[in-house]
Amino acid sequence: MIIGRVLENEKRVKFDVEIHCNNCGKNVPGGLQTGESYFQTHEFRIELDNFKKNYLCGICRDHNRRNQQ
C-alpha cells in the first residue's frame, strides 16, 4: 500500500509498520511504501499516525459500508 506522496521517477521506500484494525484488532499484513524524499519527514510521521488511528481492515470496512447503505 502506498502512503504519502511519490514524485514522478522517484524511488520508493518500502517499510514495515505494525498496524492493527481499530475495530476488531486484527494485525494487518503487508508493508507500506512511500517516496524517498517524503520518507521520515514531519508530514510523513503525522500522516502515518493518522493512518494508524483510522485504519480498518477490509472486513470491518465492508461491514461499515453495508450498514451505511
C-alpha positions in Angstrom: 0.0 0.0 0.0 1.3 3.4 -0.9 1.0 6.2 1.7 2.0 9.8 1.3 3.3 11.1 -2.0 5.6 9.6 -4.6 7.0 12.0 -7.2 7.4 11.0 -10.8 10.6 8.9 -11.4 11.3 8.8 -7.7 12.5 5.7 -5.8 10.0 4.1 -3.4 11.0 3.2 0.1 9.4 0.0 1.5 8.9 -0.2 5.2 7.0 -2.4 7.7 4.9 -0.9 10.5 2.8 -2.9 12.8 -0.8 -1.8 12.1 -3.9 -3.1 13.8 -7.5 -2.7 12.8 -9.1 -0.1 15.1 -12.4 -2.1 15.2 -11.5 -5.8 15.6 -7.8 -5.5 16.5 -6.5 -7.9 13.8 -2.9 -7.4 12.7 -2.8 -6.1 9.2 -0.3 -8.0 7.0 1.9 -6.4 4.4 4.2 -3.4 4.2 3.8 0.2 3.1 5.6 2.3 0.5 6.3 6.0 0.1 8.6 8.3 -1.9 12.2 8.6 -0.9 12.0 12.4 -0.4 8.9 12.1 1.7 10.1 9.3 4.0 11.0 10.4 7.6 9.7 13.9 7.2 7.5 15.6 9.8 4.4 15.5 7.5 5.1 11.7 6.9 5.1 11.0 10.6 1.8 12.9 11.1 0.2 11.1 8.1 1.3 7.7 9.4 0.0 8.4 12.9 -3.4 9.4 11.4 -3.4 6.3 9.2 -2.8 4.1 12.2 -5.6 5.8 14.2 -8.2 5.4 11.4 -7.3 2.1 9.8 -10.0 -0.5 9.3 -9.3 -4.0 7.9 -11.2 -5.0 4.7 -13.8 -6.9 6.6 -14.7 -4.1 9.1 -14.6 -1.5 6.3 -17.0 -3.5 4.2 -19.3 -4.1 7.2 -19.4 -0.3 7.8 -20.2 0.3 4.1 -23.1 -2.2 4.2 -24.5 -0.6 7.3 -24.5 2.9 5.9 -26.5 1.9 2.8 
